[in-house]
Amino acid sequence: MARSTARKRALNTLYEADEKGQDILSLLDERIAHPGAQTPLPDYAIEIVRGVAEHRRDIDGVLNLRSTSWKVSRMAVVDRNILRIGVWEILFNDDVPDMVAIDEALTLAKSLSDADSPSFIHGLLSAVCSEEKPLREARRAEEEAEAAKAAEAGESSDSSDSAESGESDGETAQEPSEAADSAETQTA
């Protein structure tokens, strides 16, 4: 099944959970177990819904930060869920190019939202791409560099520990022989 169709099915699930005030993952589990008259959810739709559910606080925080007009809670239900899918694809799914995520979000908005929604969604997702994503990538690079330094420090610490324990073993080995030498001297 095409990813465009999977996005639409994911949007339907997110929209339904939002409208009902139901936990996203519990509704997803219901849809997987009992698809009803529809075909089973595509794997990519399931991945999207799980991804949005897992990162929802972060996604909504980004949307609130980057939106100059509306907070997430005031956005139309369909628009906020289109935006959640778009932000998840931009920030958390490296398999989807940013421009594809924006284009797919606009396609959904043009067919399911009011006339002003596509420009609002385009502007907000573009801001996420140009402002938020570089910050996250820089933060990720810093964390990876710190982890590499920590791993390197751990390896050099292990090497120095081995060297120190080798010296200490040598000293320990000398002490008994020195004790034996002094015992021989005392007996003689």
C-alpha positions in Angstrom: 0.0 0.0 0.0 1.3 3.5 -0.8 2.6 5.7 2.0 0.1 8.4 1.1 -2.7 6.0 1.9 -0.9 4.9 5.1 -0.7 8.6 6.1 -4.4 9.1 5.5 -5.2 6.0 7.6 -2.9 7.1 10.4 -4.6 10.5 10.3 -8.0 8.9 10.6 -6.8 7.0 13.7 -5.1 10.0 15.3 -8.2 12.2 14.5 -10.5 9.6 16.1 -8.5 9.3 19.2 -8.3 13.1 19.5 -12.0 13.6 19.0 -12.9 10.8 21.5 -10.3 11.9 24.0 -9.0 8.3 23.9 -5.5 7.1 24.4 -3.9 6.8 20.9 -2.2 3.5 21.5 -5.3 1.8 22.9 -7.3 2.9 19.9 -4.5 1.7 17.6 -4.6 -1.7 19.3 -8.4 -1.8 18.8 -8.0 -0.9 15.1 -5.3 -3.6 14.6 -7.3 -6.3 16.4 -10.7 -5.3 14.8 -10.3 -3.3 11.6 -14.0 -3.4 11.0 -15.2 -2.9 7.4 -11.8 -1.3 6.5 -8.8 -3.2 5.4 -6.2 -3.8 8.1 -4.0 -0.8 8.9 -0.8 -0.6 6.7 2.4 -1.1 8.6 3.5 2.4 7.9 0.3 3.8 9.3 0.9 1.8 12.5 4.5 3.1 12.6 3.2 6.7 12.2 0.6 6.4 15.0 3.1 4.7 17.4 5.7 7.4 16.6 3.3 10.2 17.1 2.1 8.7 20.4 5.6 8.1 21.6 6.8 11.6 20.8 3.5 13.5 21.2 4.7 15.8 24.1 7.8 16.7 22.2 5.9 17.2 18.9 3.3 19.4 20.6 6.0 21.4 22.3 7.7 22.0 19.0 4.4 23.0 17.4 3.6 25.4 20.3 7.1 26.9 20.1 7.1 27.4 16.3 3.5 28.5 15.8 3.0 32.2 15.8 -0.8 32.1 15.5 -2.3 29.2 17.4 -1.3 26.8 20.2 -1.9 23.1 19.5 -4.9 23.0 21.8 -6.7 25.7 19.7 -5.9 24.2 16.3 -8.6 22.4 14.3 -8.4 18.7 15.2 -7.6 17.6 11.6 -4.9 20.3 11.3 -3.1 19.5 14.5 -3.0 15.8 13.6 -1.7 16.5 10.1 1.0 18.7 11.7 1.8 15.9 14.2 2.4 13.5 11.4 4.5 16.0 9.5 6.6 16.9 12.5 7.1 13.2 13.4 8.3 12.5 9.8 10.6 15.5 9.8 12.2 15.0 13.2 11.9 11.3 14.0 11.8 9.4 10.7 15.0 9.7 8.7 13.5 7.6 5.9 11.2 10.5 4.7 12.8 13.6 3.1 11.6 16.8 4.8 10.1 18.1 1.5 8.1 14.9 1.0 6.7 15.1 4.6 5.6 18.7 3.9 4.1 17.9 0.5 2.2 14.9 1.9 0.9 17.1 4.8 -0.2 19.7 2.3 -2.0 17.1 0.2 -3.9 15.9 3.3 -4.7 19.5 4.3 -6.0 20.4 0.8 -8.4 17.5 0.8 -9.5 17.5 4.4 -9.1 21.0 5.9 -10.4 24.5 5.2 -8.9 26.8 2.6 -6.5 28.6 5.0 -5.0 25.4 6.5 -2.5 24.5 3.7 -0.6 27.8 4.0 -0.7 27.6 7.8 0.6 24.0 7.8 3.2 24.8 5.1 4.6 27.7 7.1 4.7 25.8 10.4 6.3 22.7 8.9 8.8 24.8 7.0 9.7 26.5 10.3 10.2 23.1 11.9 12.6 22.2 9.0 14.6 25.4 9.0 14.7 26.2 12.7 14.0 23.2 14.8 15.6 20.4 12.9 19.1 22.0 12.7 19.0 22.6 16.5 18.1 19.0 17.1 20.8 17.7 14.7 23.4 19.9 16.4 22.3 18.7 19.8 22.4 15.1 18.6 26.0 15.6 17.2 27.1 17.1 20.5 25.6 14.2 22.4 27.3 11.7 20.1 30.6 13.6 20.5 30.3 13.5 24.3 29.4 9.8 24.2 32.5 9.1 22.0 34.7 11.1 24.4 33.2 9.2 27.4 33.8 5.9 25.6 37.4 7.0 24.7 38.0 8.1 28.3 36.6 4.7 29.5 38.9 2.9 27.1 42.0 4.9 28.2 40.9 4.5 31.8 40.8 0.8 31.3 44.3 0.9 29.7 45.7 2.9 32.5 44.0 0.7 35.0 45.7 -2.3 33.4 49.0 -0.6 33.4 48.6 0.4 37.0 47.6 -3.1 38.0 50.6 -4.5 36.1 52.9 -2.2 38.1 51.2 -3.1 41.3 51.5 -6.8 40.4 55.2 -6.4 39.8 55.6 -4.7 43.2 53.6 -7.4 44.8 55.8 -10.1 43.1 58.9 -8.3 44.3 57.8 -8.1 47.9 57.7 -11.9 48.5 61.1 -12.3 46.8 62.5 -9.5 48.9 61.0 -11.2 52.0 62.6 -14.5 50.9 66.0 -12.8 50.4 65.8 -11.3 53.8 64.8 -14.6 55.3 67.8 -16.2 53.7 70.0 -13.5 55.0 68.7 -14.0 58.5 69.2 -17.7 58.4 72.7 -17.4 57.1 
